Amino acid sequence: MKLHKLITNVQQWSIDRGLDKTDSKKQMLKLYEEFGELASGLAKGNKEVVKDSIGDVVVVLIILAQQQGVRLISDFELSHRNLPKDDVVLEASEYIGAVSNFVKRNLKCEGHIVYLITYLKRIAKDEGLKFEDCLSKAWNEIKDRKGKLIDGVWVKEEDLK
């Protein structure tokens, strides 16, 4: 499935569950959670966790972008070719901090979300993964997921028990 279609699917999924209108501060909690899983997968050399986590982080960023009024997240392509592989995750972490700071002050953070997505594309490439495959994996996991919106956070059904 093409990247644009995957993004619009996630956006509609978010709208259907009311996530697009929730507080971005709550979405930041999900961003920290999923990025932590990505870092863990990278640290352990677990390519399957990396693939899953990249997709999950992108889903979170797509929803955060909706909450922030960002429209064109897939139309940007930035190059990080000159950045050493070991520095990509560190740079991405810095942008998460910047996004957090913008969200805390109720400011738009479009450029930072775009940069984060391009860093995730670079991480996927460095790990021998296709970015679209990462997002497709995440989409296939969430598309039929049941759950409940609790205090602005989507909680999947199996975590409600």
LINCOR-V415485 format. One record per pair of residues at least 24 apart in sequence whose C-alpha atoms are under 10 Angstrom apart, sorted by sequence separation. I is the first residue (numbers start at 1). J is the second residue. D is the distance in whole Angstrom. If there is no record, write none. Layout:
i=I j=J d=D
i=I j=J d=D
This chain:
i=33 j=57 d=9
i=34 j=58 d=9
i=91 j=115 d=10
i=92 j=116 d=6
i=95 j=119 d=10
i=31 j=56 d=9
i=32 j=57 d=9
i=34 j=59 d=10
i=35 j=60 d=10
i=91 j=116 d=9
i=92 j=117 d=9
i=30 j=56 d=9
i=31 j=57 d=6
i=34 j=60 d=8
i=92 j=118 d=9
i=93 j=119 d=10
i=30 j=57 d=8
i=31 j=58 d=9
i=33 j=60 d=10
i=89 j=116 d=10
i=92 j=119 d=6
i=31 j=59 d=9
i=32 j=60 d=10
i=91 j=119 d=8
i=92 j=120 d=8
i=30 j=59 d=10
i=31 j=60 d=6
i=90 j=119 d=10
i=30 j=60 d=7
i=31 j=61 d=7
i=89 j=119 d=8
i=29 j=60 d=10
i=30 j=61 d=9
i=88 j=119 d=7
i=89 j=120 d=8
i=92 j=123 d=10
i=28 j=60 d=8
i=88 j=120 d=9
i=27 j=60 d=7
i=28 j=61 d=9
i=31 j=64 d=9
i=89 j=122 d=10
i=27 j=61 d=9
i=30 j=64 d=10
i=88 j=122 d=8
i=89 j=123 d=8
i=64 j=99 d=10
i=68 j=103 d=9
i=76 j=111 d=10
i=80 j=115 d=10
i=88 j=123 d=7
i=27 j=63 d=8
i=28 j=64 d=8
i=78 j=114 d=9
i=79 j=115 d=10
i=27 j=64 d=6
i=73 j=110 d=8
i=77 j=114 d=9
i=78 j=115 d=8
i=85 j=122 d=9
i=86 j=123 d=10
i=26 j=64 d=9
i=68 j=106 d=9
i=70 j=108 d=8
i=72 j=110 d=9
i=73 j=111 d=9
i=76 j=114 d=7
i=77 j=115 d=9
i=80 j=118 d=8
i=85 j=123 d=8
i=88 j=126 d=10
i=24 j=63 d=9
i=25 j=64 d=9
i=64 j=103 d=10
i=68 j=107 d=8
i=69 j=108 d=8
i=70 j=109 d=8
i=71 j=110 d=9
i=75 j=114 d=9
i=76 j=115 d=9
i=78 j=117 d=9
i=79 j=118 d=8
i=80 j=119 d=8
i=83 j=122 d=10
i=24 j=64 d=6
i=27 j=67 d=9
i=68 j=108 d=6
i=69 j=109 d=9
i=70 j=110 d=6
i=73 j=113 d=8
i=74 j=114 d=8
i=77 j=117 d=9
i=78 j=118 d=6
i=79 j=119 d=9
i=86 j=126 d=10
i=22 j=63 d=10
i=23 j=64 d=9
i=24 j=65 d=9
i=67 j=108 d=9
i=68 j=109 d=7
i=69 j=110 d=8
i=70 j=111 d=9
i=73 j=114 d=6
i=76 j=117 d=9
i=77 j=118 d=7
i=78 j=119 d=9
i=80 j=121 d=10
i=81 j=122 d=8
i=85 j=126 d=7
i=20 j=62 d=9
i=21 j=63 d=9
i=22 j=64 d=9
i=24 j=66 d=9
i=68 j=110 d=7
i=72 j=114 d=9
i=73 j=115 d=9
i=76 j=118 d=8
i=79 j=121 d=10
i=80 j=122 d=7
i=85 j=127 d=10
i=20 j=63 d=6
i=21 j=64 d=10
i=24 j=67 d=6
i=65 j=108 d=9
i=70 j=113 d=9
i=74 j=117 d=8
i=78 j=121 d=10
i=79 j=122 d=8
i=19 j=63 d=7
i=20 j=64 d=8
i=22 j=66 d=10
i=23 j=67 d=7
i=24 j=68 d=7
i=65 j=109 d=8
i=70 j=114 d=9
i=73 j=117 d=8
i=74 j=118 d=9
i=77 j=121 d=9
i=78 j=122 d=10
i=14 j=59 d=9
i=19 j=64 d=9
i=20 j=65 d=9
i=21 j=66 d=8
i=22 j=67 d=7
i=23 j=68 d=10
i=64 j=109 d=9
i=65 j=110 d=7
i=68 j=113 d=10
i=73 j=118 d=10
i=14 j=60 d=10
i=20 j=66 d=6
i=21 j=67 d=6
i=64 j=110 d=10
i=19 j=66 d=9
i=20 j=67 d=5
i=21 j=68 d=9
i=42 j=89 d=9
i=65 j=112 d=10
i=10 j=58 d=10
i=11 j=59 d=9
i=14 j=62 d=9
i=15 j=63 d=9
i=19 j=67 d=8
i=20 j=68 d=9
i=65 j=113 d=7
i=10 j=59 d=7
i=14 j=63 d=7
i=20 j=69 d=9
i=64 j=113 d=8
i=65 j=114 d=9
i=10 j=60 d=9
i=13 j=63 d=9
i=14 j=64 d=10
i=39 j=89 d=8
i=7 j=58 d=9
i=11 j=62 d=7
i=12 j=63 d=10
i=15 j=66 d=9
i=38 j=89 d=9
i=39 j=90 d=10
i=62 j=113 d=9
i=7 j=59 d=8
i=10 j=62 d=7
i=11 j=63 d=7
i=14 j=66 d=9
i=61 j=113 d=7
i=62 j=114 d=10
i=6 j=59 d=10
i=10 j=63 d=8
i=14 j=67 d=10
i=61 j=114 d=9
i=8 j=62 d=9
i=11 j=65 d=9
i=35 j=89 d=10
i=39 j=93 d=10
i=7 j=62 d=7
i=11 j=66 d=7
i=58 j=113 d=10
i=61 j=116 d=8
i=62 j=117 d=9
i=7 j=63 d=10
i=61 j=117 d=8
i=35 j=92 d=9
i=36 j=93 d=10
i=35 j=93 d=8
i=58 j=116 d=9
i=57 j=116 d=9
i=58 j=117 d=7
i=57 j=117 d=9
i=32 j=93 d=10
i=35 j=96 d=9
i=58 j=120 d=8
i=54 j=117 d=9
i=57 j=120 d=8
i=58 j=121 d=10
i=32 j=96 d=8
i=31 j=96 d=8
i=32 j=97 d=10
i=55 j=120 d=9
i=7 j=73 d=9
i=54 j=120 d=6
i=7 j=74 d=8
i=53 j=120 d=10
i=54 j=121 d=8
i=4 j=72 d=10
i=28 j=96 d=9
i=32 j=100 d=10
i=4 j=73 d=9
i=28 j=97 d=10
i=31 j=100 d=10
i=54 j=123 d=8
i=55 j=124 d=10
i=4 j=74 d=7
i=54 j=124 d=7
i=3 j=74 d=7
i=4 j=75 d=9
i=28 j=99 d=8
i=29 j=100 d=10
i=3 j=75 d=10
i=28 j=100 d=7
i=51 j=123 d=10
i=50 j=123 d=9
i=51 j=124 d=7
i=58 j=131 d=10
i=50 j=124 d=8
i=25 j=100 d=8
i=28 j=103 d=8
i=54 j=129 d=10
i=24 j=100 d=9
i=27 j=103 d=10
i=28 j=104 d=10
i=51 j=127 d=9
i=55 j=131 d=8
i=58 j=134 d=9
i=59 j=135 d=7
i=25 j=102 d=10
i=26 j=103 d=10
i=47 j=124 d=10
i=50 j=127 d=8
i=51 j=128 d=10
i=54 j=131 d=8
i=55 j=132 d=8
i=57 j=134 d=10
i=58 j=135 d=7
i=59 j=136 d=10
i=25 j=103 d=6
i=51 j=129 d=7
i=54 j=132 d=10
i=55 j=133 d=8
i=56 j=134 d=8
i=57 j=135 d=9
i=24 j=103 d=6
i=25 j=104 d=7
i=50 j=129 d=9
i=51 j=130 d=9
i=54 j=133 d=10
i=55 j=134 d=5
i=56 j=135 d=7
i=59 j=138 d=7
i=23 j=103 d=9
i=24 j=104 d=9
i=25 j=105 d=10
i=47 j=127 d=7
i=51 j=131 d=8
i=54 j=134 d=6
i=55 j=135 d=4
i=56 j=136 d=10
i=58 j=138 d=9
i=59 j=139 d=8
i=25 j=106 d=9
i=42 j=123 d=9
i=46 j=127 d=10
i=47 j=128 d=9
i=48 j=129 d=10
i=52 j=133 d=9
i=53 j=134 d=8
i=54 j=135 d=7
i=55 j=136 d=7
i=56 j=137 d=9
i=57 j=138 d=9
i=58 j=139 d=10
i=24 j=106 d=9
i=38 j=120 d=10
i=45 j=127 d=9
i=47 j=129 d=9
i=51 j=133 d=8
i=52 j=134 d=6
i=53 j=135 d=9
i=55 j=137 d=7
i=56 j=138 d=6
i=23 j=106 d=10
i=51 j=134 d=5
i=52 j=135 d=8
i=54 j=137 d=10
i=55 j=138 d=5
i=56 j=139 d=8
i=59 j=142 d=9
i=50 j=134 d=9
i=51 j=135 d=8
i=52 j=136 d=9
i=53 j=137 d=10
i=54 j=138 d=8
i=55 j=139 d=8
i=38 j=123 d=10
i=42 j=127 d=9
i=51 j=136 d=10
i=52 j=137 d=7
i=53 j=138 d=8
i=56 j=141 d=9
i=48 j=134 d=10
i=51 j=137 d=8
i=52 j=138 d=6
i=55 j=141 d=10
i=56 j=142 d=9
i=51 j=138 d=9
i=52 j=141 d=10
i=30 j=153 d=8
i=29 j=153 d=9
i=30 j=154 d=9
i=7 j=132 d=10
i=10 j=135 d=9
i=26 j=151 d=8
i=27 j=152 d=8
i=28 j=153 d=10
i=6 j=132 d=8
i=13 j=139 d=9
i=26 j=152 d=6
i=27 j=153 d=7
i=22 j=149 d=9
i=25 j=152 d=9
i=26 j=153 d=6
i=27 j=154 d=9
i=3 j=131 d=9
i=4 j=132 d=10
i=7 j=135 d=8
i=10 j=138 d=9
i=23 j=151 d=9
i=24 j=152 d=9
i=25 j=153 d=10
i=26 j=154 d=10
i=3 j=132 d=6
i=6 j=135 d=7
i=7 j=136 d=10
i=10 j=139 d=7
i=13 j=142 d=9
i=17 j=146 d=10
i=22 j=151 d=9
i=23 j=152 d=6
i=24 j=153 d=10
i=2 j=132 d=7
i=3 j=133 d=9
i=6 j=136 d=7
i=9 j=139 d=8
i=13 j=143 d=7
i=17 j=147 d=9
i=19 j=149 d=8
i=22 j=152 d=5
i=23 j=153 d=9
i=1 j=132 d=8
i=2 j=133 d=9
i=5 j=136 d=10
i=12 j=143 d=10
i=13 j=144 d=9
i=17 j=148 d=8
i=18 j=149 d=8
i=21 j=152 d=9
i=22 j=153 d=8
i=1 j=133 d=8
i=3 j=135 d=8
i=6 j=138 d=10
i=7 j=139 d=9
i=10 j=142 d=9
i=13 j=145 d=10
i=17 j=149 d=7
i=20 j=152 d=10
i=22 j=154 d=10
i=2 j=135 d=10
i=3 j=136 d=8
i=6 j=139 d=7
i=10 j=143 d=8
i=19 j=152 d=7
i=1 j=135 d=10
i=2 j=136 d=9
i=6 j=140 d=10
i=9 j=143 d=8
i=18 j=152 d=9
i=19 j=153 d=8
i=1 j=136 d=7
i=18 j=153 d=10
i=19 j=154 d=7
i=18 j=154 d=9
i=17 j=154 d=8
i=14 j=154 d=9
